[in-house]
Structures are given as C-alpha cells and as structure tokens.
Amino acid sequence: MNNEATPPPLGTLVTDDAQAMRLALGEAGHAVAAGEVPVGAVLVDATGTVIATGRNAPIGGHDPTAHAEIAALRAGAAARGNYRLDGCTLFVTLEPCTMCAGAMLHARLARVVYGAPDPKTGAAGSVHNPFADTRLNHQTQVHGGVLADECAALLRDFFQPRRVNNSPLRDDALRTPAARFANLPGYPWSPSYVSDLPALNGLRMAYLDECARAAKEGGSGAGQRTWLCLHGNPTWSYLYRHQIPVWLAAGDRVVAPDLIGFGQSDKPKKEAAHSFSWHRQVLLKFVERLDLRRVILVVQDWGGLLGLTLPMASPERYVGLFVMNTTLATGEVPLPGGFLAWREMCRKNPGFDIGRLMARGNPQLAPAECAAYDAPFPDVGHRAATRAFPPMVPEHADDDGAAISRQAQGFWRDHWQGRSLMAIGQRDPVLGEPVMRALQATLRGCPAPWLLPDAGHFTPEAGAILAERALLHFDGV
C-alpha cells in the first residue's frame, strides 16, 4: 500500500467494503506522515459515494476528540447540512473507541465497518459493545475484520520502533537505545546505573561518577570534594561536559545524574508519572546511596528547582553552591513572564525541536552538539518528561513542591553555612537577571553575582571558564 496516496476525491464511487477500506488506509497513511497514530476513515452514503474522509489528528490539533471517525462524521454532517447521517456507512481502519461509537449512534449511521480489532479500547465488541445494546433507540450494524491484516500491519509498523526496548522494562517505560549515545562530541564518559532505590520503582537511573573509580580500585578518594551537577529540562548531563574535565583535573569527584525521563535514564511513557515530590525523593535517596560528602551543588533550571530543596535534608553533606539561571518556585510570587511564555510554547508545541532550541540560544554550538541534546529522545514517546516538566513548576501556594520550596528558602536565608557562587546568563529570557538577583537575596552570604553578558538560559554552555572560576571561588572548602 502506498501511504502517500492522495485522499480519495469526494464523489468517488465504491463498489465493495474492501475498496472503501483501502481508501481509509490511504487516510491512515497521511496520519502517519503527520506523526499521528495511523487511523483513517471514509464516509460513504447509501449510493456508495464517498461524501467525507477523516484521519487521526489529536496530537497536532491538541484535541482528544480528533479521531479519524469524528473528523469524517463532522465533514459528512457539514456536507449534508444535517447531523443525522441516515443510510451512511463509515469505514475505519481500527475498531472504534467508546467516544466514536457514541457519535456514530447519534449520527444514525446504517453501518460501521472496521479493519483491525482493538483489544484495549475497542467498543464494537472487543472491550464492550454499545452497538449491541437494544435499549438504545437506534441500532447500527457493525462488521469487523475487513482488510484486518493490512490495517493491523500499519499500526504495528508505526508503534514498533517507538517501543524499542533493549532491556526488560515494564510496559510503562522506555529506554533509549545505547547506540544513540555513541561518539557524542565532548562526552567520552560511560554512565553508571542505579535501579534498586525504592523511590525509583524499578526504573533505571543513569549517572556519571568520575574520579570515584580510584576509590573503587583501591585508591584514595574518600576525602574528595564532589561536584554534584543537576541539569534541567530538556537537557541532560551532557550540559556539563565543559566543566567536568576541569574539576576532574583538579582531583575532585564529579557526579552528574540524568533525571528520570532524560538522558540515559529510563523514560516513563506517561506524563502523569512525573511529579516534583517524586523527583526530589529520587535525588535525596540517590545522594544517600552514593553517600556524597563535601558536596558542591551545581544547579541550573530544574536542577535548581529540585536541587535547592536538597541540602536542608542533610546540610552536613554540602559545602558549596554554584547556582546558574534557576529559581525557587514557592507559590508566593507570580512566576516570571519569560517562564510563562516558555510554558505556553511547550503546551502549543509539545514536540518542539530540542536541537534547534539549543542552537538558537547558543549559536556557538556545532550541529553535532545540538544533535547530542536530541539523542535521548528518538520519538515523541520518549518525551513525556519534556512535556510534563513545564506545568510541574509550582505556581500556587498549594501546588506540589511549593511548600518544600518555601522551607528551602528559609534554610538558604537563615541556616546555610557553606560558600556560594552565582553566575547569570544575561541573555536568558526565561530565568534571567531579575529572577536571579531575587534568588541571590535569599542565599545567606552569597556575593555579587558573576554576570555573563553573552550567555543565555543554558549557562553551562558558556564553557570551561565557569569551572575554572568555580575552582578559585571554592578553593579550600
């Protein structure tokens, strides 16, 4: 079948169910081209004439009702000038769901013909069957299995690469193929993994732990300083590739985890799997498991939203804070306008091009470096975290994470005993200088910020100079 076939012209005469289903398969092919689940529909009147077509478009239209069947019914009703479609037959490549079944009954269709059954949500007999409910005042005939193998193959070919799973994960998570992380520029390190923390619920979390190998192999290392580098959204530990070598050369230890949903860590399929409290709990238990000491906390973006709430739980572990373009979201003051604009952009464009975003804010990046930021996300299925994180930022006093952020604010203002360094990328439209100066006022003993006029939101991309300045600032701690 040619998935790039043109849509059937209205007025096409079909002579049998198989011919009509092939036209519906053509519509499903166009859904694939748009990145949608491949379901297509064709509406035929009593004479066998095509009067409307439809294809899946929930993702592109941000519309949970934009199923192929609904699109065809709407177009057919508009063409007829009547929401009743008596005598018509709807051909659809996948067994209808409950929503679509209800719409078909309301439209008074004579017949519904579908291709592949849907054992999870099918409402024409697979899960339940409103068409067979004789209490309803209209009965629509249903016939399934027309070109079922071809319809099922199109769905299978669409989903199979999105379900690549090289390790025995649960059904609710994905793991990015390791090959996507091979030969990334400036990132020669191999991750370690942890999966047995109770907070991880069996998911595998990746992290860099460099200079710890000396201790593991019998050398010294117990007294080393540790730079704990926490990234934000939509980045991963690749963000700190310029700083890591400098700190390693100084004899320090660097630990850089990939948050669950990012980098080389496992990726829950559902956005609802992510929450502020859960990610914070994972990080707390991660620090305990590695028993990190003499920690200089390095944070940017979500690395700060989460990371700034960690030291108060065990302040004896932390000796320094290196903070870049982030905030504490306490729910007490409005979120910055730049962040609200970013959140709205993410809502309207959930599959935004990450590499392009990085290039726009960091024109010095090579194309291969921009591509490295895309490496963890081979398709939209791996990107639940990038969609979940923007609305997760606490906006109101009772939002998840707001109360703990207020407690953290009090800790930094009244109890912090370590040394602090703040660097501000002044070209950041999201969490720029005004936001950072407000944060500085809450950090006990924090000196005047280091201003970087050419740096944007992703401040660590300013390069090794950040690590060198930090080494001088934290000398002796």
N, C-alpha and C positions, 0 to 999 in steps of 0.2 A: 504493500500500500504506500502511496506517496503522501506523506504527511504535509507536504507543501501544496497540496491541491487547492485550487481556488474554491471558495464557498459555492455551493450549488445555487444557480440563479433562481430567484423566486419565479414560480410558474413551471419549474421542471416537473414533468410527469413521471411518477414512479409506478412500476407495474407489479412489484412484489416487495415483501418485507426485507429481503436481503439487499435489494438495490437501495432502499431507503436507509438501511443501517450503514451501508458503505458511505453514503453522503454524511451521516452522523459521524462516522470515523474520520472523514475529512475535517469536520469541525473540531474534533478532538485533537487532530494534528496541529491545528492552529493554536489551540490552547497550550500545547507543549512549547511551541515557538515563543509564546509569551511567558513561559515559566510557570504556567498553571498546571494543575492536575489534569491529565488528558481525558476529559469527558465532553462529548458533543451531542447535540440533539437536533432533530429535524421535525417540524410540524407539518403534517400532510392533511388536506381536507378530504371530504368524502369522495371526491373525484380522483384522488391520488395526486393532487397538485401540491407541490411544496409552497406553503404560504409563510413560513418563518423558519429561522435557524437560531441556534444558540450554542455557546461554548462556555466552559468554566472561566470565571474571572474574579473570584473572591479576593485574591492577593492584590492584583493590580487595581481593583476598584475599592479596596478596603471595605468590602461588603460581604458579610457572611451569607446573605441570601442570593448572591450572584452565581448560582449554579446554572449549568447549561439548560436544564429544563425550565427554570424560571425565566431565563432570558428568552427562550423560544416562546413560552406562553405569553409573556408581555408583548413580544413583537407580533405574535399572531392575533392577540386581542386588539392591539392597535390597528392592525391591518383590516380586521373585520369591523372595527368600531363597536365591539361587543365583548364583554369579559366572558361570556359564555361561548364555548368552542364546540358546540354540539356537532357530532358526526366526525370530528377530527381524531387523528391518531398521532401520538407523539412517539417518535423513535429516539432512544437514548442509549448510549454505549455502556452505561453502568446502571445497575438496579437503583431505582430512586430511593432517596432518603425519606424520612418522615415528613419533613417540610415540603418536599416536592410532591410527595404523594398527596398530601392535603390540598396543595394548589391544583393538582390535576383533577381531583374530585370536585373541587369548587368550580373548575372550568367546564365540568360536564363532558370531559373527553369520552369518546366512544371506546377507544383502545389505548393501551400503553404497551409498547414493545421495547424490551431492553436486551442488551447483549450479555455482558458478564454479570454474574451474581455478586453481591457484596455481603459477605458473611458477617461483617461487623456492624453495618448500619443499614443494610437493605430493608426497605419497608414494602416489599412486594412478595414477602414470604420467607426471606432469609432470617430476619430477626422478628418481625411481626408483619401483619398484612391488613391495613385498613381497607384495601380494595375488597376484601372478603367479608367485611362487616355488613351484614344485611340490615342492620339497624339504620344505616345511613340512607338518605333519600335518593342517592344516585349510585349506581354500580357501574364501574369502568372495567372492561375486560383487560386482563393482563396476560401477556405472552412473553416469556423469557427465553434466553439462550440463542437468540439469532446472532450468528457470527460471534458466538461467545469466545472462541479461542482467539480470534483476532482482537477483539475488544480487551480481553484479559492480557494479551501479549503487549499491547500498547501501554497499559498501566504498569505491567511488570518491568518493561524496558525503561519506563520513567523513574520508577522507585528504586530499582536495583542498585544503580550507582550511588544513590543517596543513602543507601543502607549498608554501605561498605563497612564492615566491622571486623577488623583483623584480630580481635581479642574477644573472649567470651563475655561481652557486656550484657546487661539486662536489656529488655525490649525498649526501655525508656531513655536510652543514652546512645551516643555515637562516639567514635574515636577516630580522629583524623589520621589517615594513612601516614606512616612514618616517612614515606618517600617524599612527601611534600615539604619536609624539613631538612632535606639533604642539601648540603653545599650552599647554605644561606650566607650572603656576604657579611663578614664581620661577626659571625656567630659560630665558632668552632666547637662549642661545648655540647656535651650529651647530657640529657636530664636524668635525674634520679626520680623515683616514684614512691608514693605512699598511697595505700588504699585501705588500710585497716583502722584508720581513725573512726570512731563511732559516728562522728559528725559527717563523714563522707558518705555514709550509707552505701558503701561498696564501690563508689566511684574512685577512679584513679586520678590522683593529683600529681602533676609534673612539677619539678623544681630543679633549678641549678644549685649545686652546693660545691663551690670551687674552693680549693685550698683546704677542704676538710679531708681530702684523700691522704694527706700526710699523716694526720692523726689515725686514720683507719689503717694505714700501713705501718703503724708503729712509731711514727714520728711525733714531734711536738705539735701543739695546736690548741691545747685546752685553754690557753690564755689569750688567744687571738681576739681582736676586735672582729665583729661581724656586721657587715653592711647588709641589712635586710631590705631588699628593693621590691616595692609593691607597685605594680602597674595599674592602669585604668582601662577604660572602655574607649575604643575597641582594640587596644594594643595587647601585648603580652611581654614576657621577659626580654624579648628582642629589643625593647625600648631602651634597655640599659647596657647594650653591647659596647658603647663607647666608654662607659665608666668602669665596667668590670675589670678590664685588664690593668687599669691604673691602680685600683685597690688591691688586686692580686699581687702586682709588682711590689707593693708596699708591705707585703707579708700578711695581709689581712684575709679574712674569710668573706666570701660573698654568697649570700643565699637569695635566690630570686624565684619565687613560686609563680606559676601560671594559675590564676584564679580558675576555679571550675567553670567550664564554658568557654575558656580562652586558651590560646597557645596549644601546648601538647597535652593539656589536661582533658579529661573526658567532658563530653558536652551533653547535658540533658536535652531531650527533644522539646520539652515543654517550657514555655516562658515562666509558667507558674512554679516551676521547681526552684526558681531563684528568689531569694529574699535577703534583705540587709542582715537580719539576725543570723540567718544560716551561714552566709559567707563569713561573717565576723566570727562565729563559733568555729568554723573550719580553720581560720587563721590562728585563733587562740590555741587550739589543740595542736596545730602544726608547730607553733613556736615551742610549745611544751614538749612535743615528741622529739624535736631536734635539740631540746634543752639549750636554746640560744642564750648566750651571755655577752656582756659588753656590746650590746646591740646599738648600732647607729641606724635608726629607722629612716629609710629613704622613700619618699612618697610623692606621687603626682596623680591628679584626677581621682578616680575611685580608689587608688592606692591610699590617698589621704582620707577620703570619706570613711573608709573602713579602718585604715591603719592608725589614724589618730585616736581611735577608740581603744586601741590595744594596750598601750603602756600602763594605763591606770589599773589594769588587772594584775600586773606583776611588775611594778616600777623598778624593782631591783635588777631586772634584766637589761634595762635601757640606759645608755649613757649619752646618747645624742639623737638629734632630729635634723634631718636635711629635707626641707619641705619645698615643693615646687608646684605652682599653679593647681591648687586644690581648694577645698573648703571643709568646714564642719557644718552640716545641714541640721540645724537644731529645731527647725519649725517655728522659730520665734520671729524671724525676719523674712521678708519675701525672698525667694530665690532670685539670683541675678538675671537680668533681662537677657543677657547673652546665653545663659544656660537654657532659659525657657525657649529661646529661638532654636537652639540646638535640639532640644527635646521634641519640638514640633517638627523639625526637619526629619528626625528619626521616625516619628509617627507616620509622616506622609511618605517617607522613602525607606521602608524597613530593610530593603536590600541595597542600601547605598554602597557605592564602590569605596572600600576601605583604602586601597592603594591610592586612588585618586584623591581622597580626603587627606592622606598623609602628604602627598606631593603638593597639594595646594597650600598647606600650612608650613611646609618645609621644602622650599624649592631646591635646596641643595641635595636632596635625596636622589640617588640613582634609581632608575626604573627597577633594578633588581631588589633594592632595599624596599621600595614601595610594595613590590610583589611579595616580599617576605612577610609583611604585615597581613597580607591576604592568605598566607599559607595555611593558617589553622581552619579556614572556612571554605571548603571546596564547593559548598552549595548552601542554599537558604536553610536547609535542615540543620546545619551545624551552627546556625546563628541565633539560636533562641536567646543567648545571653546578651548579644548586642542589641536585641530588641527589648529585652527585659530591663536592662540597667537604667536607661534614661528615666522611665517613670518610677523607678525604685528610689530615686533621690528623695529623702524626706522633705515634704513641703509644708506640712501642718504639724502642730504640736503632738498630735496623737498618731502620726504615721510611724510605721515600723522603722526603727533606727533613730528617731528624733530624740527620744528620752535618753538613750545611751550617749548620743552626741552631746546633749546638754551636760551630762555628767562628765564627759571627756573635756568639755570646755572648762568646767570648773577645775578639773585636775590640772590642765595646762596653765590655767591662770594662777592657781593658788598652791600647787603642790609639786610641779615639775622641778627636778633638781639637776637635770642634765644640761648640755650645751645645745644651742640651736643655730641653724643656718637657714636662711630663706633666700631662694632665687626666684625671680619673677620674669617670665617671658612676657614682655610688654606688648607683643603683637597678638596676644590671646584675646579673642572676642567673647570667650565663654567664662573663664575664671581668671580675669586679668588683674591689673594692679589694684583697683579699688577693693576687689574681693580679698586679695592677698594682704593688703595693708590692714583690713579689718581683722583678718586672722592673726596677723602679727601682734595686734594689740592684746590678743588673748593668750599669747605664748610668753610665759614668765621668762624674763631675761633675754628675749630674742633681740639681737641687734638690728640695726637698719638693714633692710633687705638689699640684696645684690640685684641690681636691675640689668636685664639683658634686652636691649632695645631691638635686636634682630631676631629674638626667639619668640616663638608662638606658644600655643597651648601645650604642645608636647615638648616641654622644656628639655628633657634629657637629650633630645636631638641636637642641642647646642654643642655637644661633643665632649671630648676628654677634659676640656678646661674646667668643667663642673667638678669632675672627680679630683683634679689637681687642687682646685680651690678648697674643696671639702677636706682633703688631707691636711692642708695647712690649718684650716679652722679647727679641726678636731684633733690636732696634734696633742698627744699627752693624755687623752681621755682613755 
